[in-house]
Amino acid sequence: MTTTDTSGSGDVSRSLELLWGTGERPSRGPKPGLTLDRIVTAAVRVADAEGMPAVSMRRLSTELGTGTMSLYRYVPGKAELLDLMLDRVIGEPLEDDPGQTDPEAWPDAVREMAAAHLALYRSHPWLLKVNQSRTVLGPSAVRGLDVSLSALRGMGLTDPETISVIIAVQSFVSGIARMELESAEAAQQTGQSEEDFWRSQEPYLSKAMLSGDYPSLAELSEDAFSSQFDHFTFGLERLVEGFQALVSARAGAA
């Protein structure tokens, strides 16, 4: 999937000032009714509907009914705005603070973390096209990491291992979400449904299976590639089982 935008690619110091509330006031000529919050909200709304390429200062000025130059008094440009957008949506799963968690309940915490991230990608598919390898850490990102670490402390793993658990879960979820998004985009761009696409190849694939050249594939059941199979739940549970095996082994060794 083509990456079109990169977090942390603008003035990182300015992004941090805006994220942590030390630089929200415009430098000159404040416009009544226009706030940084309104600008970020509008940007997220446009990205959700049309993707990040549609987000521009000119487009946002139209959405907000103001002059383009007025926006630059609040945020330097699209790169810094992206940093604010990311922190905004990352905070959505954290609206209900779980508070103190049961140390033994970490498997449920892993499941909830995965479900929350999948819902996030489904609500904001543009996230999958943003290079977030250098995320500018705002309040929501820091709080999200803190909540995740707190929920996983009961695993008894080392700090690098706990971070790796989070990476593994998020990588798995983003893979599932990306598969869903790309399938939907292909159907929209070609006008051909997923079912029709694969059905068009059926005569050729059936002949190939009868040739004997692909014995393992030929032995698969008819529902092997069923769209009804829940790959998300199946894969997530295998991850949880793997983590549980590690935790049990560590506890036994201790």
N, C-alpha and C positions, 0 to 999 in steps of 0.2 A: 504494500500500500504506500503510495507516495506521501512523503512528509513535506508539508508546505510551510510550517512554522516551527520555530525553535524557542523554547522557554529560556530565559536568561540571556537572550541575544541582544538586548538593548542596554540602557544605562542601569546596571544592577543596583547601584547606590540609590538612584532615584526610585526604582521599583520598591526597594526595601523601605525607603522613607514613606512611600504611599501605602504600602502594605501594613506597616506598623503604626500608621497614624501620625507620623511626624512631619508629613509634607503634603497634607490634603488640601490646604487652603491655596487657592490660585494666587499667583504672584501679583496680578494686577487686574483691575476691571472685573470683579466678580459679577456674574449674571444671576439675578434672582431666580431661584427655582432650579438652577443647574448645579448638580453636585457630582462628586466622584462616584458615589453609589449609583446614581441614575445612569451615568455613562457606562459603568461596568454591567449593570443590569441590562441595558439596551444591547450592549455588545454580545452578551451571552444569549440573549433572545434571538438576535440575528444569526449567530453561529449555530444555534440549535436548529433553526429553520432552514438555513441555506449553506452552512459550513463556514469555516474560517476565511476562505477567499472572499466571501461577501462582506466581511468586516473591514471597514475602512473609516477613517475619520470623516470623510465626506458623507458616507452612508449614515453614520451615527448622527451627524449634524442634522440630516434630514429626519431621522427617526425622532430626534429630540426637539426639532423645531428651533434650531439655533444655528449660528454661523460656525463654520468649521474652525476658524481661529479661536473661538471661545473654548473649544475642547482642549486645545493645546495649553491653555492656562491651567488645566487640571492634570493632564497626563501628557508626557513628551511625545508619544507616538504609539503605533500599533504594537511594537515589541514590548514596551512596558505595560501596555493595556493587556496583552496576553498574560503576563505574569499575574495581574490582578484577577483576570477571568479564571485562571487555573485555581487560584486560592479560593475564589468565590465558590466554584462548584465542588471543589474538594471538601469544603465544609458542609455540604448538604447532608451526607450520611451521619454527621455528628450533631444534628439538631437535638437528639435525645441522648444526653450524656448518661452512659451506663453506670457511672460512679464506680464504687469498689466492686470488683468481680470475684467470684469464687475461684480460687487458684486451681481447683480440680475441673473447672468448667471450660478450660481452654479449647477443647475440641469444638464446643458450640461457638466459641468466640471466633475460631477459624472459619466455621461455616457462615457465621453472620458477616464476617469481614468479606468473604468471597461474594456473598449475595449482595451486599451493599455496593461493592465495586462493579458487579455486573449490572445492577440497576443504574449506577452512575454512567456507565458507558452507553447503556441503552437510551438514557435521557439526553446525554450529550455526546453523540457519536463523533463529533469533531475532535474529541480528546484523543482518539486513536490515531489521528493524523498529525499530532503535535509531538515533536521530539522533546521529551521531558527528562532527558539524561542530566540536564543541569537546571533542575527546578529551583527557582528563587523561593526560599522558605519563608512564607508568611505565617500569620497566626493559625490559620486553618490547617495548613500542612504540618506545622509543628505539633499542634494539638492532636491531629489525627495519628501521627506517629506515636505520640505519648500514650494515647488511648490504646493503640494496638499493642505497644510494649507492655503496658499494665495488664492487659488481658492475657498475654502469653507468658507472664513471669512464672506461672505455675508449672510450666514445662520443665523448668530447671536446667535449661540449656545455657551455653555461654552467650555473651552478647552478640558476637558475630553470627552464631548459629540462629539466634532469635531473629536477627535482621534477615538472615537467609530464608527463614520460614515465611516472613512477610513478602520477600521478593518472589519466592516460589509460588505463593498463593496469587499474588497480583499478576505474575507472568502467565499463570494458567488461565486466570479470568480474562485477561486482555486477549489471549489467544482465542478463547471461545467467542468473546464479543467481536473480535475482528472477523472471524469466520462468518458470523451472523451478518455483520455490516456489509462485507464484500459480496455476500450472496444477494442481499437486498439491492445493493448498488448495481450488480450485474443484471438483475431482473429489470430494474428501472431503466438502465441505459440501453438494453437490447430489446426491451418489450417482450421478452420471452421468459416465462416462469421457470423456476428451478426444475419442476417436474417435466415440462415440455423439453427443456434442454437435454436432460438425461434420456428422455424417451426417444429423442431423435438419434441417439447413438446406439440404441438397443439392437438393431439388426446387425451392426458391425461387431458389437461386443458379444452377442450370442454366438455368432460364427467363430469368434476368437476362442470362446470358452469350449466349443465343441472340437476345436482343433487338437486339444490335448497339450498344447504348448504352455498352458497356464493352469496346472492342476490344483494349486492351492486356492486360487480365485474361483475355479470351477466348482469347488466343493463347498463354497460359502452358501449359507441358507438364503432364501429369497429376501429375508428381512435384514440382511447384514448391513445394508446402507439405509435403513429406514429412517426417515426424518422424524419419526415418533420417538426414537431412542433418546434418552436424556443424557447426553454426553457430559453436560455440566455437573450434574449430581454424581454420575458414575466416577468421573475423574476426581472430583473434589473428595469423595469418600475414600478413594484410594490414597490420596495425599494425606488425609487425616489418619488413615490406618498406618501409613508409613511413619508419620510423626509419632503416633502412639507406640509403635514398636521401638523407636529410638528412645523415647522417654522411659519406657518400661526397662529397656536394657541399661540405661544410665542409673535408674533407681535400683536395679538389681546389683549392679557393680558397686554402688555406694553402700 
